[in-house]
Amino acid sequence: MNRQPESAMPHEDPVAPPATAVERPATHVPVLVEAVVEALAPKPDALYIDGTFGAGGYSRALLDAAQCRVFAIDRDPDAIARGREFAAAYRGRLEIVAGNFGDMERLVRPRPGFPIAGIVLDLGVSSFQLDTPERGFSFRFDGPLDMRMSGAGQSAAELVAALSESDLASLIRDFGEERYARRVARAIVAARKNKPIRRTIELAEIARAAIPKAESGLDPATRTFLALRIAVNDELGELDHGLEAAERLLTAGGRLAVVSFHSLEDRRVKAFLRQRSETAPRVSRHEPLPAQAAMPSFRLLHRRAVRPDAQEMANNPRARSARLRAAERTAAPPWSPGRHTEEPRAA
């Protein structure tokens, strides 16, 4: 496992690597899979949760590494259908259920197999989602402006049509970290007065025209698409719920591994694990630690995020922005909900 120095984290890129609607990848390549298996250290007869099943890469790696059991969760009906096709090969060791990983506590608790020895979360979208034009996640293809992982709820097109210019600007700035968010929002509002924005290509062209200067190698529409996808699927709220649920579910000595692909996610995971791996701070350094102070509920496995090495990035260009953060659960009780909601500092 190669541990490179941390640096400013690029955004997840919905346009790379190049592909066509005809030439879709036959398999999904899980990112940092060896590092995830090393972090979780699967053991025979133990139960693990794959909270973001996707194409099943992490579930498969855990099941192949030890005679363990995996409980897999995904909100995407297509992922659930794919998973059930190969679950039979593991003879009852893999169970797949539809749902959000933020609800993993409710989804898992009624089933046998406790304690939970490990949880993996692979955040963002899968190659299958990006490479399916009908899902509307990528502007590499012309497709409906959808972006819903579960297929339910408000689509990106409906969000673009409903939000005011100021709300659109805030969304694109906060979730996409787009410096020209106001220009993009103004252009969207102007364009939708002529006709509804319903296609990925339409929105991409509007965003590109509104941005005066793009970063080298980054399509100007990238941050706008990222922001809408996060909002449509409540990805940051889901992450907060999932991290707290993992803290409550893991047994002492259990492991949590989180792979993220853009800075908003990574900063949130980093802040959560940093706080949970430290004793609650004193009001003053001259005062004794209060009796009710929370003790560390996690022990960090790595001081810095683990990144893909050059070989993995060459083999799988989508791995280039990935970061893995992992920690081991201590015997301390879970912290009270919401204690990690302070604004994360830049990584």
N, C-alpha and C positions, 0 to 999 in steps of 0.2 A: 504494500500500500504506500503510495507516494503522498507525502504531506508537504505541500508547497506553502510558502508564505501567503497570508491573506492579503488581498488587495481589494480595491473598489470593485464591486460586483456588477457585471453587466446585466442587462435585462434579458429575460427569456425572450428568444427571438422566434416569432411565429412564422418566419419566412425561410428559415434555414433548416436543413440543407436543401438545395434545389430538388424539385421533383415535379412530376406531372400527375394529372388525375388518372392517367393510365398506368404510370409506373409507380405504384404505391409500394412501400416496403412490405415484404412478406412477413417479416417478424419485427417485433419491438425489441430494441436493445436496452435493457435496464441500465441505468447510470450508476456507477460506483457500487455495483452489486457485490464485488468481492469485499470492499470496505464495509458494506452494510452487514454481510454475513460475519465478518470478523468482529464487528462491534456487538452484534447480538449473540454471537457464540452459541448457536442452537444446540440443545441437549436432547437426548432421547426421551420420549414420553412427556415432553414439556409442551405447553400451548403458547402459540405466538399469534399476534394479530397483524395482518397486513391491511392497514386502514385505507389504502388507495390501491386496490387490486390492479386496475388497468389491464395490461396484457399478461399479468401474472408472473412477471420476471422475478420479483423478490420472493413471492410465495414458492415458486418452483425452486429457487436457490436454497431456501431454508429447508424445504422438504427433502431435497437431494443431499443436504449437508448432514442431516441427522434424522432418525426415526421419530420425528416430532409431529405435532399437529398444527395446522394453520387455520385460523378463522379469518376469512377475507371479506372485506367490505368495499363496495363501490356504488356510487350513485348513478352511474351510467348503465342503462339497460343493455347496451351493446357489450360492455365489458362483462356483465353478469352472464350473458348468453355465451360468450366465448369461454369464460371460465368453467362453466358447467360441462363443456365439451371435453375438457381434459381432467376434470376433478376425479372422474372414475378411475383414472390411471393410478391414483394414490390410495385407492382402497379405503376410503373413509377418513383419511388423514387431512383432507382439505374440504372445508365447508365454506360456501360462498353465499352471501346475503346482500340484498339491495338495501342501501341506506347511506347516510352521511357518516364519515368517521367521527364527526363531533358528537354523534349519538352512540358511539361505540359502547359506552357503559350500559345503556339500555339494551343494545343489540346482543351483547355478549353475556351479560350476567345470568340470564335464565339457562344457559347451557353448561354442561359439565366440563371439567378440564381445568378448573382453577388450581393453582394460581397462574396468573399470566406472567410468562417468563420474558417476553419481549414484544415490542411494538415497532413497526416500521411505517413511516409516512413518506410517500413520494409526492410532493406537492406539484401543483400546476396541471397541465394537460398532457395527454399521452400522444405518441406519434400517430396512433390510430385516429384520435380526435382531430389532430392537426391536418392529417392527410385525407380526411373525408370532407369534400366540399359542402355536402349537405348539412354538416354540423355548423358551418359558419365561423370557425375559430380562426382561420387563416385567410389572408388576402392573396396568397399565392394562387388561389382558385377563385373563380366567381361562384358565389353561393349565397343562400339566404343569410341575412345578418342575424344569426340566432345566438350561438355561444352558450346555450344551456347544457350543462353537463348531464342533468337528469332528464331533460326534455320537458320539464314542467316549470311553471312560473313565467315571469316576464322575460321576454327575449331582448337581445341587444337592440334590435330595431324598435321595439316598443319603448325601451329606455331612451333611445336617441330622440324619439318623437315626443316623449312626455316631459323631459326635463327642461327647465328654463336655461337660458344662456349662462347665468351665473352658476347654477348647479352643475351644468355640464363642465364648465371651466374648473370648478372645484374638484369634480370627480377625476378629470383627466390630469389635473395637477397632483392631487393627493395619491391616486392609485397608479398613475402612469409616470409620475415624476417628470412630466413634460413641461419644459420651461415656456413653451409657446401655447399653453393650454387655453388662454383667452382667445388667441387668434383662431385656434382650431374650433372652439365652441362657437365663436362668432360666425365662422364659415359654415358650420353645421346648421345653425339656425337660419342663415340666409338661404342655404340650399334646400332645406326642408319646406320653405315657403313656396317653392316652385313645384316640388313633388316629394312624396315620402321617400326616405332613405331606407331601402329594404335589402340591398345587396352589399356584399363585402367589398367588391370592387368600387362601388359608388363611394362608400365611406373612405376607403383608402385614398382615392383620388382627391377627395375634399381635404383630408388631413395633409397630404403631400403638398397641395397647392397653398395651404395656409402657413407652412413652416418655411421660413426663409433660408435656413441653413441646417442641413442634417449632419449627424455624426458620420464619420467614415465607416462604411460597412453596415450601417443601421438604416433600414428603411424608415422614412419619416412617419409612416403610419403605425409603426410598431408600438409606441407608447400609448397611443389612443386605443388601439385594439386591446392591449394588455389591461388598461384601466377599465374598459367596458366589461371584459371577461371577469375581472375580479369583482366588479360590482354586481353583475348578473348572478354570479354563483356565491356571493357573500364569502369569498375565499378567506379573507382575513378573520372574519368572525368565526368561520368554521375552524380555522387553525387555532384560535384561542380556546374554543370549546374542546377541541381534540387534545391539546396539550394538557389541559386540566383533567380531562377524562383519563388520559394515560397515567398521570400522576396518581390518580385514585385506584386504577386497575392494577398497576404493576406490583408484583410482590417484591420484598426486599431482595436485592441482588438482580432484579429484572432490568432489562436494558431497553432504552428508547433510542431509535435512530431516525433522524429526519433529514430528508434530502430536499433542498429548495433550489429554485432556479432564478430568483430575482431578489433584489435587495430588500424589498418590503417584507417578504416572508422571512428571509434570513435574519434580519434585524429583530424580528418578533421572536423567532426561535432562540436566538442568542440571548435576548433580554430575559426570556422566561427561564432558560437553563442557568444563566448567570445568577439570577435572583434566587432560584431554588437551590443552588449549590453553595449559597452563603447563608450564614446566620442572619436573621433579621437585624438591620442596623440599629444602633442605639440612637436616641434622640440627640445625645451629646456623647462625645468620646470619653468624657469625664464621669459619666453616669454608669452604674452597673447595668448589665443586660437585664431587661424586664423578664419576670418569671414566665410570662405568657408568650415570649418571643418564639417564633417558629424556628425550628432547627432545620438544617439542610435536608431536603427530601431527595436530592440528586447529587451524584458525584460525577463531574465531567470526565469523560474518557479521553478527550483530546483538549489541549489548551486552545488550539485554533481549529477552525473548520478544516475538514479534509477535502481536498480538491482532486479532480481527475488528473492523472499524469498525461504527458504528451502523447503517449501511445493511444490511450483511450480517447483523447480528444481527436486524434487523427482518424481513428476507426469510427467514431461516433461524434460528428460535429455538434450535435445537440447537447453533448456533455460539457461543453466548454464553460458554461455559466453555473454548473452544479456545485453545491456545497453540502457537505454532510456534517451534521452536529449530532453527537451521541453522548449519552449519560447513563449512569447506573443508579437505580432506585436504592435509597437507603432505607433503614427501618423506621425513620421518623414519620409521623403522621402527615397527610397531605396539608399543604397550606390552604388557607381559606380562599374561596373563589375570588377571582378578579385582582389578586395582589400583584400580577405581572402586567397590569394594564398601563403602567407608566409609559410615556412616549419613548420608544427604543431609540438609542443613540445610533448614529451612523456606524456601520461596521468598519 
